[in-house]
Amino acid sequence: MFLQTLFIFSLLIATTQASVLDFCVADPALPVGPAGYPCKKAAAVTVDDFVYYLGAAGNTSNIIKAAVTPAFSPTFPGVNGLDISIGRLDVAVGGVIPFHTHPGGSEILVVIQGTLCAGFISSFDNKVYFKTLNKGDVMVFPQGLLHFQFNSGKIPSIAFVSFSSANPGLQITDFAFFKNDLPTEIVATTTFLDVAQIKKLKGVLGGTN
């Protein structure tokens, strides 16, 4: 009887807490921490905090011929604390989303127009998993693993990506190596690339040294 009463009491507490903490709409004006943004005051929350528009195409007039439109907690406050987010990919013919990682979350991609070749590399044996995806195809990319997408078709591609985090983070490998002031000699030593190629890539991507 005691255990049954304790269980019911615990359930009531959990239910009460869940109802009190239905959501924590982000207040981007305040500093973000490891658990996300602080909550906006309840009186300031509106329905618009839970709605985001991803119907507009991103600008693909850039070096990678692609655009990512993220709906993460800094711009989509309603996902804060919910461990979910979404984004839109627009990839022109010949465009590419270079090798990158999301340290904070796994990703699911669904193609809604065109064709994308997509894949990732496992961390324990560097095995590559890749496939050409067409409209309606879905692919998952485990958290933290290097992955890529590129348009392998003849028309612009559109895809939506969702994440198991309100702000999964992003590190593009090419930018990490070549869009900074890390000395060329160190890049050469750690990557086995020749100095001329490194300087060329730094020149293209905006790096120095």
C-alpha positions in Angstrom: 0.0 0.0 0.0 2.8 2.4 0.9 4.6 1.7 -2.4 1.4 2.2 -4.4 0.8 5.5 -2.6 4.4 6.6 -3.2 4.1 5.8 -6.9 0.8 7.8 -7.3 2.4 10.7 -5.4 5.5 10.7 -7.7 3.3 10.5 -10.8 1.3 13.5 -9.6 4.5 15.5 -9.0 5.8 14.6 -12.4 2.5 15.5 -14.1 2.4 18.8 -12.2 6.0 19.7 -13.2 5.3 18.8 -16.9 2.2 21.1 -16.9 4.2 23.9 -15.3 7.2 23.4 -17.8 5.2 23.0 -21.0 7.8 25.0 -22.8 10.7 27.4 -22.4 10.5 29.9 -25.3 14.0 31.3 -25.9 14.9 34.8 -25.0 17.8 35.4 -27.4 18.5 38.8 -25.7 19.9 36.9 -22.8 23.2 34.8 -22.8 22.9 31.3 -24.0 24.2 28.4 -21.8 24.8 24.7 -22.1 21.1 24.0 -21.6 20.0 26.6 -24.1 18.6 30.1 -23.7 16.8 31.3 -20.6 13.0 31.3 -20.9 11.1 34.3 -22.1 8.6 35.6 -19.5 5.3 33.9 -20.0 3.5 37.2 -20.5 5.7 37.9 -23.4 5.2 34.6 -25.2 3.0 34.7 -28.4 1.9 32.1 -30.9 4.5 33.6 -33.3 7.2 32.1 -31.1 6.0 28.6 -32.2 5.7 29.4 -35.9 8.5 29.8 -38.5 8.4 30.2 -42.3 10.6 28.0 -44.4 8.8 28.5 -47.7 11.3 30.9 -49.2 14.3 29.6 -51.2 17.7 30.4 -49.9 20.3 32.3 -51.9 22.6 29.8 -53.7 24.7 32.5 -55.4 27.8 31.7 -53.4 31.0 29.5 -53.6 29.2 26.3 -52.7 26.0 27.0 -54.7 23.9 26.1 -51.8 22.0 27.7 -48.9 20.9 26.5 -45.5 18.0 28.2 -43.7 18.0 27.1 -40.1 15.1 27.2 -37.8 17.1 26.8 -34.6 16.4 28.3 -31.2 18.2 31.7 -31.9 15.6 32.4 -34.7 12.8 30.0 -33.8 12.4 30.5 -30.0 9.7 27.9 -29.6 12.0 25.0 -30.1 14.3 26.0 -27.2 14.6 23.2 -24.7 12.6 20.7 -26.8 15.6 18.9 -28.4 14.2 19.4 -31.9 14.8 21.9 -34.8 14.5 22.0 -38.5 16.1 23.7 -41.5 15.8 24.0 -45.3 18.5 23.1 -47.8 18.5 24.7 -51.3 21.2 23.3 -53.5 21.7 24.5 -57.1 22.8 22.2 -59.9 26.5 21.4 -59.0 26.1 22.8 -55.5 27.4 21.1 -52.4 27.0 21.2 -48.7 30.7 20.4 -47.8 31.8 17.9 -45.2 30.6 19.1 -41.8 29.5 17.9 -38.4 26.7 18.8 -35.9 28.3 18.3 -32.5 25.0 18.7 -30.7 22.5 16.5 -32.5 21.6 13.8 -35.0 20.0 14.8 -38.3 17.3 13.4 -40.6 17.1 14.7 -44.2 14.1 14.4 -46.5 14.4 15.3 -50.2 11.3 17.1 -51.6 12.7 18.2 -55.0 15.6 17.1 -57.2 18.4 14.7 -56.4 21.0 14.7 -53.7 24.0 12.5 -53.2 24.5 12.3 -49.4 26.6 10.3 -47.0 28.6 10.1 -43.8 31.7 8.5 -42.4 31.7 6.4 -39.3 34.2 7.3 -36.5 35.4 3.9 -35.5 36.5 2.4 -38.8 36.1 5.4 -41.2 33.5 3.4 -43.3 31.6 5.5 -45.8 27.8 5.3 -46.1 26.5 7.2 -49.1 23.6 7.0 -51.6 21.8 9.1 -54.3 18.6 10.3 -52.8 15.5 11.3 -54.9 12.3 13.0 -54.0 10.7 11.4 -51.0 13.9 9.7 -49.8 14.9 10.1 -46.2 18.4 9.6 -44.7 19.7 9.9 -41.1 23.1 11.2 -40.1 24.3 10.2 -36.6 25.3 12.9 -34.2 28.9 14.3 -34.6 29.8 12.3 -37.7 31.2 14.0 -40.8 28.7 14.1 -43.6 27.9 15.8 -46.9 25.3 16.5 -49.5 25.6 17.6 -53.1 23.3 18.1 -56.1 23.9 15.2 -58.5 20.9 15.9 -60.7 19.9 18.3 -63.4 17.5 20.6 -61.5 17.8 22.6 -58.2 17.4 20.4 -55.1 15.3 21.2 -52.0 15.4 19.2 -48.8 14.3 19.7 -45.2 16.5 18.6 -42.3 15.5 18.0 -38.7 17.7 17.6 -35.7 17.5 16.1 -32.2 18.6 19.4 -30.7 17.2 22.9 -30.6 20.6 24.2 -31.7 22.8 21.3 -33.1 25.8 23.4 -33.9 27.7 23.3 -37.2 31.4 23.0 -38.1 32.3 22.9 -41.8 35.6 21.0 -42.2 36.9 23.1 -45.1 36.2 26.4 -43.2 37.8 24.9 -40.1 41.1 24.3 -41.9 41.2 27.1 -44.4 39.0 30.1 -43.2 41.1 31.1 -40.2 44.6 32.3 -39.3 46.1 28.9 -38.4 49.6 29.0 -40.0 49.9 27.2 -43.3 52.8 25.2 -42.0 50.7 23.7 -39.2 47.9 22.8 -41.6 50.4 21.1 -43.9 51.9 19.1 -41.1 48.6 17.9 -39.7 46.8 17.3 -43.0 49.7 16.1 -45.4 48.5 18.7 -48.0 51.1 20.6 -49.9 51.7 24.3 -49.0 50.7 25.6 -52.4 47.3 23.9 -52.2 46.7 25.2 -48.7 47.5 28.7 -49.6 45.2 28.5 -52.6 42.3 27.2 -50.4 43.0 29.9 -47.8 42.8 32.5 -50.6 39.5 31.2 -51.9 37.9 30.8 -48.4 39.3 33.9 -46.7 42.0 32.5 -44.5 45.3 34.1 -43.6 48.9 33.0 -42.7 
